[in-house]
Amino acid sequence: MNRQKASPRRILRRSAAADQKRALAKAILQLPADLRDVFLLHRMAGLSFEEIGQQLGIERTVIQAYLAEALARIVRAAPPTET
């Protein structure tokens, strides 16, 4: 660890970032399985809607709706960020 770069402000930012990551993970885990699967496959694994549709056997419009709902729920669950 570079001790010269350590400062209370940096420590707080790192702590806040870690808290945000935990909150995001919790929000994702709390999604219903169908929404969570689509979110993870698209946002984390980088699959296209077509690939997700083939893998899960669902239509593109359903994938779009699931992704939109997953994102809305994650945003609602996210703690407010400090500016």
Buried (B, 14 or more C-beta within 10 A) or exposed (E): EEEEEEEEEEEEEEEEEEEEEEBBEEBBEEBEEBBBBBBBBBBEEEBEBEBBBEEBEBEEEBBEBBBEBBEEBBEEBEEEEEE
